[in-house]
Amino acid sequence: MLDVSDDVRAEIGEEEAARLIAGDSAPGSYDCTSCRAPGDPEQERTSTVLFLGEETAVLAFAHATCIPSQIVPVSEEQLKDAVRTITGGQDGGAPAPAGAPPAGPAPVSAPRQAVLGVTCGQVLIDDQLHPALVVEPTAPITRPGSDGPGDDFLPLLIEQGFMPVNDVARAPAPVGGWSVLLAMGRLHAILQPGPAGGQPTSWWQAHQPLPVTDDWRTAANRSRTVHVYAAPVGTIGQQPREDLLRDALEKAAAGGLLVAAAMPLAGT
């Protein structure tokens, strides 16, 4: 009862895919890489999830009801951390990756000193709560080759398909090729389209697993969509309550300092 997607099959090869499906190399039991609950591929449909680094790949397993069979791009260091975590500090074995990838490539056109801060919250739209992420850099983002003191964070995102927000009470438009990666109940990354239509790359990656509330995860799994808002440095700040976060978003929108996009949820 093992599902192997076309992408995973192409990466691991037809011979290994056939061995998995036949049960020759499939585990007798596993901890779901999404919800961490035990699973049994002989009793329930199971997805193969390939965590793919620059040089290494780790094949993990998940309940098909939690996450479909797919390739998840992660950093090489994340795979090493997963091995050390599962084996108690000793490299080796065949672990299911745990945790979130460490800090990855900087956002498009971001200078090295800028770090993106991400806040999880929910936004009320049409009497329904929607899962949201608010992204704000710690320093101005300038365009490559620019010597000026300006901040090009929002123009660069608009060029990528984000749209200015005039009214927080309206849902943002979807942006093609982007997605929010949630695995094992924690936020891993925001993915952007790969070069020339290739495999998605990380626009933002968590240094450590970012836990989300049960309500946030439930809302995200229900809608399979996350609203991602972005504002320049110093606009939103770390708000301790969602009502204060909403006030900050509305103030940023009124000042023309907020862009947003709706992204599909990858994982669960």
Backbone bond lengths (Angstrom), bond angles and torsions (degrees), N, CA, C in turn:
res aa  C-N    CA-C-N  psi(-1)  N-CA   C-N-CA  omega(-1)  CA-C   N-CA-C  phi
1 M - - - 1.460 - - 1.526 110.57 -
2 L 1.335 115.85 38.80 1.453 121.69 -174.72 1.522 110.00 -102.04
3 D 1.339 116.84 128.69 1.458 121.91 177.51 1.521 109.32 -97.61
4 V 1.327 116.88 128.73 1.465 122.57 176.94 1.525 106.93 -125.34
5 S 1.330 117.34 111.11 1.466 120.74 -177.49 1.522 110.59 -68.83
6 D 1.325 115.82 163.14 1.464 120.55 178.71 1.530 111.37 -60.05
7 D 1.350 116.79 -38.33 1.466 120.15 -179.90 1.528 110.99 -64.79
8 V 1.343 116.24 -45.56 1.462 120.21 179.33 1.528 109.89 -65.51
9 R 1.332 116.72 -42.26 1.466 121.23 179.51 1.530 110.99 -58.75
10 A 1.346 115.94 -42.84 1.466 119.73 -179.48 1.524 111.55 -65.28
11 E 1.334 116.29 -31.58 1.462 120.02 -177.25 1.524 111.89 -79.24
12 I 1.335 117.98 -40.69 1.464 120.47 -175.17 1.521 112.59 -92.62
13 G 1.330 117.11 -14.44 1.452 120.80 178.97 1.524 112.65 95.06
14 E 1.329 115.52 152.25 1.463 121.24 -176.81 1.523 112.01 -64.31
15 E 1.345 117.11 -36.31 1.463 119.94 -177.05 1.527 111.37 -65.12
16 E 1.356 116.42 -46.47 1.457 119.60 179.72 1.520 110.87 -68.11
17 A 1.332 116.99 -37.94 1.463 120.55 177.90 1.536 110.34 -61.08
18 A 1.322 116.39 -41.40 1.466 120.19 179.45 1.524 110.88 -65.80
19 R 1.344 116.86 -38.25 1.461 120.09 178.56 1.530 111.07 -66.12
20 L 1.327 116.51 -38.17 1.463 120.07 177.69 1.525 110.93 -63.65
21 I 1.313 115.48 -49.02 1.461 120.14 -176.84 1.532 110.58 -64.01
22 A 1.335 115.92 -35.64 1.458 119.92 179.07 1.526 112.28 -74.92
23 G 1.329 117.11 -12.77 1.451 120.86 178.98 1.510 113.88 92.42
24 D 1.342 117.43 1.45 1.465 120.24 -176.64 1.526 111.82 -69.01
25 S 1.328 117.91 -35.16 1.463 120.36 -178.33 1.525 112.37 -121.89
26 A 1.323 116.94 10.59 1.461 120.60 177.74 1.523 109.85 -82.78
27 P 1.323 118.15 150.33 1.463 119.83 -179.60 1.526 111.39 -73.84
28 G 1.335 116.02 150.61 1.455 119.21 174.46 1.512 111.38 -69.34
29 S 1.332 116.23 -32.65 1.459 122.75 174.80 1.518 107.48 -152.70
30 Y 1.317 116.64 166.16 1.465 120.86 -177.02 1.514 109.19 -157.95
31 D 1.324 115.88 162.78 1.455 122.10 168.19 1.518 107.31 -97.98
32 C 1.318 117.03 121.48 1.464 121.86 -177.55 1.519 110.37 -54.39
33 T 1.337 117.19 128.63 1.447 121.07 -178.24 1.514 112.69 -70.53
34 S 1.344 116.49 -8.46 1.456 120.36 177.24 1.520 111.93 -99.42
35 C 1.338 116.87 -61.18 1.467 119.41 -174.97 1.521 113.11 -97.59
36 R 1.345 117.59 -9.28 1.465 125.39 177.90 1.526 113.33 71.42
37 A 1.326 118.84 3.19 1.463 120.87 176.18 1.530 109.66 -78.24
38 P 1.344 117.69 153.42 1.465 120.15 -179.76 1.525 111.77 -61.71
39 G 1.318 115.18 150.32 1.454 121.17 176.86 1.510 110.76 -139.81
40 D 1.317 116.40 158.88 1.457 122.57 -179.24 1.527 108.15 -138.60
41 P 1.342 118.17 109.61 1.471 119.76 -176.83 1.517 113.97 -65.34
42 E 1.341 117.25 -14.66 1.462 119.07 177.65 1.527 112.12 -85.44
43 Q 1.341 116.06 -13.70 1.460 119.98 -176.38 1.527 113.23 -112.80
44 E 1.327 117.78 -20.93 1.474 120.98 -175.94 1.520 109.58 -148.00
45 R 1.305 115.19 153.14 1.464 120.11 179.86 1.529 109.42 -62.28
46 T 1.303 115.50 133.48 1.461 122.43 -173.78 1.520 110.00 -129.16
47 S 1.319 116.22 136.48 1.465 122.05 178.86 1.520 110.45 -97.97
48 T 1.316 115.98 140.75 1.462 120.83 169.71 1.525 107.76 -91.09
49 V 1.330 116.08 127.63 1.468 122.08 -178.89 1.523 107.32 -120.92
50 L 1.320 116.76 117.53 1.462 121.55 -177.44 1.518 109.67 -100.12
51 F 1.352 116.08 111.03 1.457 121.40 174.38 1.526 106.98 -84.98
52 L 1.335 116.06 116.00 1.456 121.55 -169.25 1.527 110.90 -113.74
53 G 1.341 115.83 116.26 1.456 121.57 175.32 1.516 111.02 -97.03
54 E 1.338 115.73 -167.90 1.459 119.73 -179.10 1.526 111.64 -68.98
55 E 1.333 116.71 -36.58 1.460 120.62 -177.08 1.523 113.06 -127.17
56 T 1.304 117.29 -12.92 1.457 121.90 -172.13 1.523 110.55 -128.19
57 A 1.325 115.67 148.81 1.456 120.98 175.27 1.530 108.88 -129.88
58 V 1.319 116.58 140.49 1.463 122.28 177.04 1.524 108.01 -124.21
59 L 1.320 115.26 124.79 1.457 120.64 179.98 1.525 109.21 -92.84
60 A 1.312 116.57 122.90 1.458 122.23 179.62 1.524 108.67 -120.41
61 F 1.332 115.09 173.59 1.461 120.00 -175.45 1.528 109.40 -132.64
62 A 1.325 115.49 148.72 1.464 120.96 -177.55 1.517 109.28 -148.16
63 H 1.334 115.85 155.09 1.462 119.49 171.25 1.524 108.80 -60.38
64 A 1.308 117.62 134.38 1.459 120.63 178.58 1.523 111.46 -62.46
65 T 1.337 116.84 -24.56 1.463 119.95 177.62 1.523 111.88 -76.10
66 C 1.339 117.13 -16.28 1.468 120.79 179.91 1.526 111.85 -91.98
67 I 1.335 116.36 -43.36 1.456 119.83 -174.25 1.526 108.79 -156.43
68 P 1.329 118.23 137.73 1.470 119.28 178.46 1.518 111.26 -75.97
69 S 1.311 116.32 162.23 1.459 121.32 175.01 1.523 108.76 -62.43
70 Q 1.340 115.68 130.09 1.457 119.45 -175.05 1.520 110.22 -165.79
71 I 1.342 115.39 168.25 1.458 122.74 171.61 1.518 108.43 -97.75
72 V 1.330 117.25 132.52 1.461 122.48 177.47 1.526 108.06 -116.93
73 P 1.335 118.69 110.78 1.465 120.04 179.17 1.521 111.35 -73.83
74 V 1.325 117.41 129.31 1.454 123.00 177.57 1.528 108.12 -138.59
75 S 1.320 115.73 169.80 1.456 119.59 179.21 1.524 109.89 -78.58
76 E 1.334 115.38 159.37 1.459 120.53 178.40 1.527 111.19 -62.54
77 E 1.333 116.76 -37.77 1.457 120.52 -179.35 1.520 110.67 -64.84
78 Q 1.340 116.88 -34.37 1.469 119.82 177.79 1.517 111.11 -61.60
79 L 1.321 117.44 -40.25 1.451 119.84 179.41 1.529 110.94 -66.46
80 K 1.319 116.70 -38.27 1.463 120.05 177.83 1.523 110.45 -66.10
81 D 1.333 116.59 -40.46 1.460 120.20 177.48 1.520 110.88 -62.51
82 A 1.326 116.01 -38.10 1.463 119.92 179.51 1.529 110.38 -63.39
83 V 1.321 116.45 -43.66 1.463 120.01 179.35 1.531 110.34 -61.46
84 R 1.340 116.26 -45.79 1.460 119.76 -178.87 1.525 111.06 -64.78
85 T 1.340 116.37 -37.86 1.466 119.87 -179.25 1.520 111.77 -65.38
86 I 1.312 116.11 -46.98 1.457 120.46 -175.15 1.524 111.48 -72.19
87 T 1.343 117.50 -35.88 1.460 120.10 -174.83 1.517 112.45 -97.07
88 G 1.335 117.13 12.86 1.458 119.97 177.17 1.504 113.83 69.43
89 G 1.343 116.63 32.01 1.458 120.36 175.91 1.506 113.86 99.80
90 Q 1.342 118.31 -4.32 1.451 121.39 179.08 1.516 108.98 -104.03
91 D 1.333 116.99 126.56 1.460 120.30 177.66 1.524 109.73 -66.22
92 G 1.310 115.64 146.78 1.449 120.42 177.14 1.509 110.56 125.14
93 G 1.335 115.25 178.67 1.454 119.70 179.24 1.506 111.32 84.78
94 A 1.326 116.11 -173.26 1.463 122.17 -179.45 1.504 108.82 -130.71
95 P 1.348 117.40 76.14 1.457 120.27 -173.14 1.513 113.00 -81.10
96 A 1.314 114.77 158.04 1.456 119.89 163.96 1.510 106.43 -87.17
97 P 1.349 118.72 125.08 1.461 120.49 -174.66 1.516 111.47 -55.79
98 A 1.316 116.73 142.39 1.457 122.29 178.38 1.504 109.20 -128.35
99 G 1.327 116.06 149.58 1.449 119.61 177.20 1.513 111.38 87.24
100 A 1.325 115.63 -171.79 1.454 121.65 -178.69 1.511 109.62 -114.69
101 P 1.332 117.14 154.36 1.444 119.53 179.09 1.518 111.76 -61.52
102 P 1.323 118.04 149.75 1.456 120.17 175.04 1.514 110.41 -72.04
103 A 1.318 116.05 -179.84 1.456 120.09 -178.56 1.513 110.20 -55.11
104 G 1.318 117.11 129.81 1.452 121.56 -177.01 1.507 111.20 -109.22
105 P 1.347 116.41 -154.72 1.452 120.18 -178.15 1.520 111.29 -58.28
106 A 1.303 116.45 146.25 1.463 120.39 177.63 1.511 108.90 -65.65
107 P 1.321 118.65 157.60 1.448 120.53 177.18 1.511 111.21 -60.71
108 V 1.325 115.82 159.91 1.446 120.50 -178.72 1.526 110.43 -50.84
109 S 1.297 115.63 125.03 1.464 123.19 175.45 1.520 114.05 67.58
110 A 1.312 119.98 16.77 1.459 121.12 -179.20 1.517 110.79 -86.49
111 P 1.314 118.94 134.94 1.450 120.19 173.98 1.511 110.42 -69.40
112 R 1.318 117.84 157.43 1.457 121.65 -172.27 1.518 112.72 -62.15
113 Q 1.338 118.21 -31.27 1.459 118.33 -174.96 1.519 112.88 -76.29
114 A 1.318 118.04 -12.37 1.464 120.42 -179.30 1.522 110.57 -86.77
115 V 1.326 116.11 134.25 1.453 122.50 175.79 1.520 107.56 -121.77
116 L 1.318 116.42 139.19 1.457 120.03 179.34 1.518 110.17 -88.67
117 G 1.325 116.27 124.91 1.453 121.43 172.88 1.516 109.21 -95.45
118 V 1.332 116.90 139.07 1.461 121.65 -178.21 1.524 109.45 -124.77
119 T 1.319 116.01 129.21 1.464 122.69 177.46 1.525 109.06 -116.90
120 C 1.329 116.66 132.41 1.461 121.81 176.75 1.528 109.46 -94.18
121 G 1.296 116.25 140.49 1.461 120.98 176.67 1.511 109.99 -165.45
122 Q 1.308 116.28 -178.24 1.455 121.76 175.59 1.523 109.78 -123.99
123 V 1.324 115.31 142.63 1.459 121.61 -177.87 1.525 108.69 -119.12
124 L 1.320 116.18 130.64 1.467 121.46 -179.37 1.525 109.65 -83.73
125 I 1.335 115.77 119.64 1.460 122.58 177.93 1.521 107.89 -135.47
126 D 1.312 116.70 124.02 1.473 121.77 -179.60 1.530 111.00 53.27
127 D 1.328 115.33 46.80 1.469 122.68 175.82 1.528 113.72 63.22
128 Q 1.326 116.64 19.74 1.461 120.32 177.31 1.527 109.37 -133.52
129 L 1.344 115.55 137.56 1.459 120.42 179.06 1.522 110.33 -81.15
130 H 1.332 115.37 132.98 1.454 121.92 -179.98 1.527 109.27 -119.16
131 P 1.337 118.22 138.02 1.464 119.99 178.15 1.525 110.34 -67.95
132 A 1.319 115.63 138.64 1.467 120.01 -176.87 1.519 110.53 -139.37
133 L 1.319 114.78 151.99 1.456 123.27 170.06 1.521 107.26 -122.84
134 V 1.318 115.90 136.97 1.463 121.19 177.50 1.524 107.67 -115.48
135 V 1.318 116.15 121.37 1.465 122.22 -175.84 1.525 108.96 -109.62
136 E 1.328 115.20 128.36 1.465 120.45 179.60 1.526 109.04 -144.24
137 P 1.332 118.07 124.05 1.468 119.90 -179.81 1.520 111.48 -74.78
138 T 1.322 115.07 160.92 1.467 120.67 179.18 1.519 112.30 -89.28
139 A 1.328 116.80 -4.95 1.464 121.44 179.01 1.522 107.97 -153.93
140 P 1.331 117.59 160.70 1.462 119.32 179.00 1.523 111.73 -59.02
141 I 1.316 116.03 144.68 1.463 123.16 177.35 1.526 107.50 -104.02
142 T 1.320 116.72 122.05 1.455 120.23 -179.44 1.516 110.82 -112.29
143 R 1.304 115.18 153.11 1.461 121.96 179.75 1.531 109.44 -71.44
144 P 1.337 118.68 143.55 1.466 120.21 178.80 1.523 111.72 -54.43
145 G 1.312 115.48 134.09 1.458 120.89 179.28 1.506 113.91 87.59
146 S 1.346 116.80 -5.39 1.457 119.96 -179.61 1.527 110.30 -84.90
147 D 1.317 115.92 133.14 1.463 121.10 178.27 1.526 111.80 -102.92
148 G 1.326 116.83 -2.60 1.455 120.19 -175.26 1.503 112.33 -81.12
149 P 1.332 117.09 169.57 1.466 121.99 -179.36 1.523 113.18 -88.67
150 G 1.332 118.12 8.29 1.463 121.08 -174.67 1.518 113.02 -70.89
151 D 1.330 115.12 176.03 1.461 122.54 -179.57 1.526 107.83 -124.19
152 D 1.337 116.18 114.02 1.466 121.93 -177.15 1.523 112.60 -103.57
153 F 1.328 117.93 15.03 1.466 121.08 -175.50 1.527 111.59 -56.63
154 L 1.323 117.71 -51.81 1.465 119.78 -177.01 1.530 112.33 -69.32
155 P 1.347 120.10 -44.68 1.471 118.60 176.62 1.525 113.48 -57.71
156 L 1.332 116.32 -38.50 1.465 119.05 179.25 1.525 111.39 -65.02
157 L 1.328 116.86 -38.89 1.461 120.11 178.49 1.524 111.40 -70.55
158 I 1.318 116.89 -37.29 1.464 120.13 177.29 1.529 109.86 -61.56
159 E 1.332 116.44 -37.41 1.466 120.20 176.84 1.530 111.39 -64.65
160 Q 1.344 116.51 -25.04 1.461 120.95 179.20 1.535 112.59 -87.54
161 G 1.338 117.53 -3.80 1.459 120.38 177.00 1.515 115.51 114.81
162 F 1.348 117.70 -5.94 1.465 119.90 173.80 1.531 108.69 -66.86
163 M 1.330 116.61 153.04 1.453 120.78 -178.23 1.526 110.45 -121.39
164 P 1.351 117.30 143.77 1.471 119.78 175.80 1.523 111.27 -59.62
165 V 1.330 116.13 142.82 1.454 121.89 179.66 1.518 109.32 -102.44
166 N 1.311 115.74 120.99 1.458 121.03 175.43 1.518 111.69 -101.40
167 D 1.322 115.74 -26.02 1.466 121.16 -176.88 1.525 108.90 -142.04
168 V 1.320 117.68 111.82 1.468 121.70 -179.02 1.521 111.36 -65.13
169 A 1.321 117.87 -20.10 1.459 121.65 -179.41 1.528 112.67 -76.37
170 R 1.321 117.58 -2.17 1.462 121.77 177.60 1.523 108.78 -110.35
171 A 1.325 116.45 138.61 1.467 120.73 -178.82 1.525 110.02 -69.35
172 P 1.337 117.67 138.34 1.462 120.23 178.14 1.527 111.35 -70.24
173 A 1.319 115.51 157.55 1.462 121.04 179.19 1.528 110.04 -77.12
174 P 1.326 117.08 150.55 1.469 119.66 178.33 1.524 111.38 -69.28
175 V 1.335 116.17 153.28 1.458 122.46 176.75 1.530 107.56 -120.73
176 G 1.319 116.56 131.07 1.453 120.50 -174.11 1.524 113.53 -72.69
177 G 1.320 115.70 138.45 1.453 121.16 172.61 1.509 116.43 85.73
178 W 1.336 118.00 -10.36 1.455 121.93 179.50 1.523 109.41 -95.84
179 S 1.330 117.22 155.67 1.458 120.92 176.52 1.520 109.78 -159.08
180 V 1.321 115.63 163.30 1.466 123.09 177.28 1.518 107.76 -111.81
181 L 1.330 116.37 123.30 1.456 121.71 -176.17 1.522 110.54 -96.47
182 L 1.331 114.90 116.99 1.460 122.33 176.21 1.521 107.13 -121.56
183 A 1.318 117.23 126.20 1.463 120.81 179.06 1.515 109.21 -143.02
184 M 1.319 115.49 142.96 1.457 121.73 -178.05 1.526 111.51 55.77
185 G 1.335 115.76 31.46 1.456 121.17 176.97 1.512 114.40 74.29
186 R 1.341 117.41 13.09 1.460 120.33 -178.49 1.520 110.31 -131.38
187 L 1.314 114.96 151.99 1.459 120.93 -177.29 1.518 109.94 -80.47
188 H 1.332 115.39 124.35 1.459 120.55 -178.31 1.526 112.80 -101.96
189 A 1.315 117.20 -49.34 1.463 118.22 -169.99 1.523 111.41 -164.32
190 I 1.332 113.79 162.65 1.459 122.63 164.93 1.520 105.75 -110.97
191 L 1.325 116.53 121.52 1.459 121.60 -174.98 1.520 110.49 -102.07
192 Q 1.342 114.93 142.00 1.454 121.15 177.24 1.531 109.07 -117.31
193 P 1.342 117.84 163.01 1.467 119.91 -178.97 1.522 111.31 -59.88
194 G 1.319 115.90 142.01 1.459 120.83 177.26 1.516 111.14 -75.65
195 P 1.327 117.31 163.08 1.468 121.08 178.61 1.521 111.08 -59.44
196 A 1.316 115.66 137.28 1.471 122.89 176.57 1.524 112.04 53.87
197 G 1.344 115.62 35.76 1.447 119.33 177.15 1.503 114.49 76.11
198 G 1.325 117.82 15.89 1.462 121.54 -179.41 1.517 112.53 -79.36
199 Q 1.317 115.15 -164.57 1.468 121.85 -177.42 1.522 110.42 -60.62
200 P 1.352 118.28 137.38 1.470 120.26 179.81 1.524 112.01 -57.64
201 T 1.326 114.96 148.95 1.460 121.40 178.18 1.528 109.04 -119.41
202 S 1.305 116.23 163.19 1.458 120.44 -178.66 1.523 110.53 -80.26
203 W 1.326 115.52 123.65 1.462 120.74 171.34 1.517 109.42 -85.95
204 W 1.344 114.87 -37.70 1.462 121.96 172.98 1.508 107.94 -139.98
205 Q 1.352 117.13 138.77 1.456 122.56 174.79 1.518 108.86 -131.50
206 A 1.324 115.85 145.12 1.459 120.73 -179.91 1.525 110.65 -75.90
207 H 1.321 116.56 139.97 1.462 120.99 172.14 1.529 109.87 -65.31
208 Q 1.315 116.04 -42.04 1.454 123.92 178.39 1.525 107.36 -133.33
209 P 1.321 118.09 159.54 1.469 119.38 178.10 1.522 110.86 -53.14
210 L 1.313 116.35 131.76 1.460 120.52 177.89 1.523 108.96 -100.17
211 P 1.321 118.59 106.62 1.466 119.38 178.15 1.520 110.50 -68.81
212 V 1.316 116.19 147.64 1.459 121.61 174.84 1.525 107.43 -119.76
213 T 1.307 116.88 157.81 1.456 120.27 -179.76 1.526 110.06 -70.56
214 D 1.304 116.04 159.16 1.459 120.25 177.16 1.528 110.96 -60.15
215 D 1.337 116.55 -38.58 1.466 120.10 179.87 1.527 110.71 -64.70
216 W 1.345 116.30 -40.98 1.471 120.24 -179.92 1.519 109.17 -63.95
217 R 1.321 116.49 -46.46 1.466 120.28 -178.24 1.522 110.91 -64.88
218 T 1.331 117.32 -40.76 1.461 120.51 178.66 1.519 111.07 -61.70
219 A 1.330 115.99 -44.44 1.463 120.16 179.57 1.523 111.04 -64.63
220 A 1.330 116.84 -39.73 1.465 120.51 179.97 1.521 111.29 -67.11
221 N 1.329 116.97 -41.81 1.461 119.99 178.78 1.521 111.84 -68.16
222 R 1.325 116.19 -29.20 1.466 119.86 179.02 1.531 110.89 -72.12
223 S 1.304 116.92 -47.59 1.462 120.18 -174.78 1.519 113.03 -90.03
224 R 1.353 116.54 -20.90 1.469 122.88 -175.25 1.522 111.79 56.99
225 T 1.337 116.00 23.29 1.464 121.94 -179.24 1.521 109.22 -140.32
226 V 1.334 115.62 140.43 1.466 121.51 177.42 1.524 108.40 -122.57
227 H 1.334 116.66 133.67 1.455 121.33 175.92 1.525 108.57 -88.17
228 V 1.322 116.56 120.25 1.463 121.73 -178.03 1.526 108.75 -108.93
229 Y 1.324 116.06 116.46 1.461 122.66 178.80 1.533 108.90 -105.66
230 A 1.317 116.57 147.81 1.463 120.84 179.02 1.519 109.28 -138.91
231 A 1.327 115.32 141.57 1.463 121.79 -178.64 1.526 108.71 -144.47
232 P 1.324 118.23 155.18 1.467 120.86 179.17 1.521 111.82 -66.76
233 V 1.319 115.65 164.38 1.454 122.54 -179.27 1.533 110.64 -53.85
234 G 1.332 115.96 136.91 1.451 121.29 176.55 1.513 115.77 82.10
235 T 1.334 117.55 4.57 1.469 120.49 -175.27 1.527 112.81 -87.98
236 I 1.312 117.29 -45.37 1.468 121.92 -173.65 1.520 111.46 -102.95
237 G 1.322 117.11 -52.82 1.460 121.25 -177.63 1.521 111.66 76.43
238 Q 1.327 116.49 177.21 1.458 122.41 178.44 1.530 109.50 -87.72
239 Q 1.313 115.81 104.21 1.459 120.75 -177.67 1.529 110.10 -94.43
240 P 1.327 118.78 130.24 1.466 120.69 -175.00 1.525 114.63 -77.21
241 R 1.352 117.19 -16.12 1.468 119.77 -178.76 1.521 109.09 -134.17
242 E 1.351 115.23 154.22 1.456 119.08 -177.39 1.519 112.60 -68.97
243 D 1.353 118.81 -28.87 1.452 119.34 177.15 1.529 110.56 -67.60
244 L 1.346 116.24 -36.19 1.460 119.77 177.26 1.531 111.00 -71.56
245 L 1.333 116.06 -34.58 1.466 119.72 175.63 1.522 110.19 -64.08
246 R 1.329 116.73 -41.91 1.473 120.74 178.33 1.525 110.05 -62.13
247 D 1.329 117.21 -43.63 1.469 120.29 178.72 1.526 110.97 -59.69
248 A 1.356 116.23 -41.41 1.463 120.14 -179.40 1.526 111.08 -67.14
249 L 1.319 116.66 -37.93 1.463 120.02 177.71 1.525 111.20 -65.09
250 E 1.335 116.00 -43.14 1.463 119.12 -179.78 1.525 111.28 -65.34
251 K 1.329 116.75 -37.92 1.461 120.34 177.85 1.524 110.53 -65.57
252 A 1.342 117.03 -41.52 1.461 120.72 178.18 1.523 111.07 -64.18
253 A 1.340 117.19 -41.49 1.456 120.89 179.13 1.525 111.06 -63.66
254 A 1.325 116.06 -42.29 1.467 119.95 179.47 1.519 111.41 -62.74
255 G 1.318 117.08 -30.73 1.457 121.00 179.56 1.517 113.85 -90.74
256 G 1.337 117.75 6.31 1.458 120.99 179.66 1.520 113.16 70.50
257 L 1.340 117.16 28.80 1.469 121.82 -174.67 1.530 111.83 -118.25
258 L 1.336 117.59 30.04 1.460 120.07 -177.65 1.524 109.54 -140.95
259 V 1.339 115.14 132.07 1.465 121.48 171.65 1.522 107.20 -125.46
260 A 1.329 116.17 162.01 1.462 119.01 -177.82 1.517 110.42 -157.21
261 A 1.321 114.36 163.54 1.455 122.13 175.32 1.525 108.45 -154.75
262 A 1.306 117.03 148.26 1.456 122.35 174.24 1.516 108.16 -94.74
263 M 1.339 116.56 129.89 1.455 122.04 -177.11 1.524 110.50 -124.46
264 P 1.311 117.82 143.17 1.458 119.72 175.63 1.518 111.24 -69.14
265 L 1.328 115.96 150.65 1.453 121.96 178.06 1.524 108.47 -87.72
266 A 1.328 115.61 126.37 1.462 121.21 172.76 1.516 107.99 -102.91
267 G 1.316 117.98 126.51 1.461 120.59 -177.58 1.507 110.49 91.72
268 T 1.317 114.63 -161.42 1.460 119.00 -176.71 1.513 109.90 -154.19
